[in-house]
Amino acid sequence: MRTVPGATDHVVVVGAGLSGLACALHLLGAGRRVTVVERDAGPGGRAGRVRLGGYEVDTGPTVLTMPHLADEAFAAVGDSLHRHVELTALHPAYRASFADGSALDVHTDGEAMEAEVERFAGVAEAAGYRRLREWLERLYRAQMRRFIDTNFDSPFQLLHPDLARLAALGGFGRLDRRIGRFIGDPRLRRVFSFQALYAGVAPARALAAYAVIAYMDTVAGVWFPKGGMHALPRGMADAAGAAGAEFRWSAEVTALERSGGRVRAVRLASGERIVCDAVVLTCELPAAHELLGRAPRRPVRLRHSPSAVILHAGTDRTWPGLAHHTLSFGAAWERTFEELTRAGRLMSDPSLLITRPTAHDPGLAPPGRHLHYVLAPCPNTDVGPSGAEWRDLGPRYREDLVAELERRGLDGFAASVEEELLVTPLDWAAQGHAAGSPFSVSHTFAQTGPFRPRNLVRGLENVVLAGCGTTPGVGVPTVLISGKLAAARVTGGGTAVARRAPVRAVRRPGARTLAPTAEGTHDAS
């Protein structure tokens, strides 16, 4: 593995999102002095926080999987996730509701899910689910260490026995067809393939290898941090501060001072100059490229994932059919992906993610009130309406979205809203997200693994990238890994504190919350 040559005693990490904080913790654990520079007033990045009246709103991801990856970052400084963040395992992880009126609770416990599938679709489909679950577990083991949690210097690193194992598992076939080998019910197939949208690819065109995201969602477990998802970056920043990191809040990096093929200092908008030995840029790729003065040459222009419209609504009521996370599927499926990724049109029959964080933390809303987060995928601004068009389109689409929610059983939703925040591609673009998409560069084959934008910068030997635009990709688990991989480029992979085992959940008697603890030395990969 290529690493930063020369001195790396003092590292400046630009950005205090999840990847930057994970990187900082791993660097601190390896004995480096770390300064984190963040343009916002506090940590979080995409996983930010906004107050709407008495409502506390997560502005980014709402689904937490693979918490042991966060615990690994805490462990680098001798700390632990559970000392900072109180987690609740969600049962069910999701509730899926369909246009025909049927509903399915998605459990990550194998026996519970098998029984639910049998109730929903019969004995044969339950047997197919068992085989699918086994395949997902094998797929995860084949990919995690070699193709996800790794730094690539060359595509030739793919030439490994694990590549043959992945091929033997059908990982290079199409996702929807591979899922169809196990289960035939089209509703069930959606539950195990919609995750391809996270990667920015339609299930009909996505590699079956991307079913590893379905493993994280439907097998490994889904969690909710008390205080909302923002509690995770807040806890990571606290741990990094306690381990010696220096934070510069409300500080924007405007320039990198270079000489001899190295960055020698980071310059802030205030005029302050921070001398350093290495820099990790976790900002959006366009912002990183602007600081670097150029974007790397690629034979084909980068393609970005679809975007999303999000309606954050503080309401005076909720609805009994909603779980913590509810997947509300429309009748359309293939047409939906065509609209999102190629035609550039809003979904004519949308599938929605509705999250109700107050189901497990009423303190996020005033007494007797509820918080709902409605995510509707939409085309990015490269293929769909421009950011400027969303100025007029946004309010109209908000009305359409609310009307659709009421048609799907959320009677009185419009009248229940007391506080709200609508986020559209216009807002994502204003935050610096390319193509107006918070989901960054899509995971086509040509933009995955060693073909994704590298985390080393050609021509500057002490600059490393981290975040969802680089290796390994989009999503909370992968950006945490991204921070670790960036730190390894600086340190060579060594840490001053021995790594602890991944966490598992244990139920405390009489408690609904689950505290992650270390047990044994098993490694799922």
Secondary structure, DSSP 8 states (H G I E B T S, - for coil): -----S--SEEEEE--BHHHHHHHHHHHHTT-EEEEE-SSSSSBTTS-EEEETTEEEE-S---EE-HHHHHHHHHTTT--GGGT--EEE-SSSEEEE-TTS-EEEE-SSHHHHHHHHHHHH-HHHHHHHHHHHHHHHHHHHHHIIIIISS--S-GGGG-SHHHHHHHHTTTTSBHHHHHHTT---HHHHHHTTGGGGGGTS-TTTSBGGGGHHHHHHHTS-EEEETT-TTHHHHHHHHHHHHTT-EEETT--EEEEEEETTEEEEEEETTS-EEE-SEEEE-S-HHHHHHHHTS----SS---B--EEEEEEEEES---TT--SEEEE--S--HHHHHIIIII----SS--EEEE-GGGT-GGGSSTT-EEEEEEEEE--TTTS--TTTHHHHHHHHHHHHHHHHHHTT-TTHHHHEEEEEEE-HHHHHHTT-GGG-TT-B---GGGSGGGS--SB-TT-TTEEE-STTSSS-SSHHHHHHHHHHHHHHHHTT--SS-----EEEEE-TT-SSEEEEE-S-----
